[in-house]
């Protein structure tokens, strides 16, 4: 009986220590993986800045139609994705409303939305 108690105590101790060390190792691996990941915000910022520069160049050269088309693409994609969802938060609903209002006064944006939906 004494041997069984010693065996189970040792087994539980070994399992507990193994679990703790495995957990610490996994946390360390996750931390290393996250540290090596490129920051998605940086790439998105670069893309937004490049589009903005290109749009401003188009506006300055008088090509406002293509500038509106360039700037409307992400807006139309956002609208297409969120328009039919029923669980949108207040900020999303407000932005969808603003896009709809803009489309009601700008035929080019309205055409982009309708072309993307169909």
C-alpha positions as CSV (number, residue, x, y, z in Angstrom):
1,X,0.0,0.0,0.0
2,X,2.8,2.3,0.9
3,X,4.4,1.7,-2.5
4,X,1.2,2.5,-4.3
5,X,0.9,5.9,-2.4
6,X,4.5,6.7,-3.3
7,X,3.9,5.7,-6.9
8,X,0.7,7.9,-7.3
9,X,2.3,10.9,-5.5
10,X,5.3,10.6,-7.8
11,X,3.1,10.2,-10.8
12,X,1.0,13.3,-9.9
13,X,4.1,15.3,-9.2
14,X,5.6,14.3,-12.5
15,X,2.4,15.1,-14.4
16,X,2.1,18.4,-12.6
17,X,5.7,19.4,-13.4
18,X,5.4,18.3,-17.0
19,X,2.3,20.3,-17.4
20,X,3.9,23.4,-16.0
21,X,7.0,23.2,-18.1
22,X,5.0,22.4,-21.2
23,X,2.7,25.4,-20.6
24,X,5.7,27.7,-20.1
25,X,7.4,26.4,-23.2
26,X,4.2,26.9,-25.2
27,X,3.8,30.5,-23.9
28,X,7.4,31.1,-24.9
29,X,6.9,29.8,-28.4
30,X,3.7,31.9,-28.8
31,X,5.6,35.0,-27.7
32,X,8.4,34.3,-30.1
33,X,5.9,33.7,-33.0
34,X,4.0,37.0,-32.2
35,X,7.3,38.9,-32.0
36,X,8.3,37.7,-35.4
37,X,5.0,38.5,-37.1
38,X,5.0,41.6,-39.2
39,X,2.7,44.3,-37.9
40,X,-0.4,44.4,-40.1
41,X,-1.1,48.0,-39.3
42,X,2.2,49.1,-41.0
43,X,1.3,47.4,-44.3
44,X,-2.2,48.8,-44.2
45,X,-0.9,52.3,-43.4
46,X,1.5,52.1,-46.4
47,X,-1.3,51.0,-48.7
48,X,-3.6,53.8,-47.5
49,X,-0.9,56.4,-47.8
50,X,0.0,55.2,-51.3
51,X,-3.6,55.4,-52.4
52,X,-4.0,58.8,-50.9
53,X,-0.9,60.1,-52.7
54,X,-2.2,58.7,-56.0
55,X,-5.7,60.2,-55.4
56,X,-4.2,63.6,-54.7
57,X,-2.0,63.4,-57.8
58,X,-5.1,62.6,-59.8
59,X,-7.1,65.4,-58.3
60,X,-4.3,67.9,-58.9
61,X,-4.0,66.8,-62.5
62,X,-7.8,67.3,-63.0
63,X,-8.6,63.6,-63.2
64,X,-11.3,63.7,-60.4
65,X,-13.3,60.9,-61.9
66,X,-10.5,58.4,-61.5
67,X,-9.6,59.8,-58.1
68,X,-13.2,59.1,-57.0
69,X,-13.1,55.6,-58.4
70,X,-9.8,54.9,-56.6
71,X,-11.1,56.2,-53.3
72,X,-14.5,54.5,-53.7
73,X,-13.2,50.9,-54.0
74,X,-12.5,50.2,-50.3
75,X,-15.8,52.0,-49.5
76,X,-17.7,49.9,-51.9
77,X,-16.1,46.7,-50.7
78,X,-16.9,47.6,-47.1
79,X,-20.5,48.4,-48.1
80,X,-20.9,45.2,-50.0
81,X,-19.7,43.1,-47.1
82,X,-21.6,44.9,-44.3
83,X,-24.8,46.0,-46.0
84,X,-26.7,42.7,-45.6
85,X,-25.4,41.8,-42.1
86,X,-27.9,42.1,-39.3
87,X,-25.4,42.3,-36.4
88,X,-23.6,45.6,-37.3
89,X,-22.7,47.9,-34.5
90,X,-23.7,51.5,-34.3
91,X,-20.5,52.8,-36.0
92,X,-20.9,50.4,-38.9
93,X,-24.5,51.3,-39.3
94,X,-23.6,55.0,-39.3
95,X,-20.9,54.5,-41.9
96,X,-23.2,52.5,-44.1
97,X,-25.7,55.3,-43.8
98,X,-23.1,57.9,-44.8
99,X,-22.1,55.7,-47.8
100,X,-25.7,55.5,-48.9
101,X,-26.1,59.2,-48.5
102,X,-22.9,59.8,-50.6
103,X,-24.1,57.4,-53.2
104,X,-27.4,59.2,-53.5
105,X,-25.6,62.4,-54.5
106,X,-22.7,60.9,-56.5
107,X,-23.7,58.7,-59.4
108,X,-20.2,57.3,-59.9
109,X,-20.2,55.8,-56.4
110,X,-23.7,54.6,-56.8
111,X,-22.7,52.9,-60.0
112,X,-19.7,51.3,-58.4
113,X,-21.9,49.9,-55.5
114,X,-24.5,48.6,-57.9
115,X,-21.8,47.0,-60.2
116,X,-20.1,45.4,-57.2
117,X,-23.4,44.0,-55.8
118,X,-24.4,42.4,-59.2
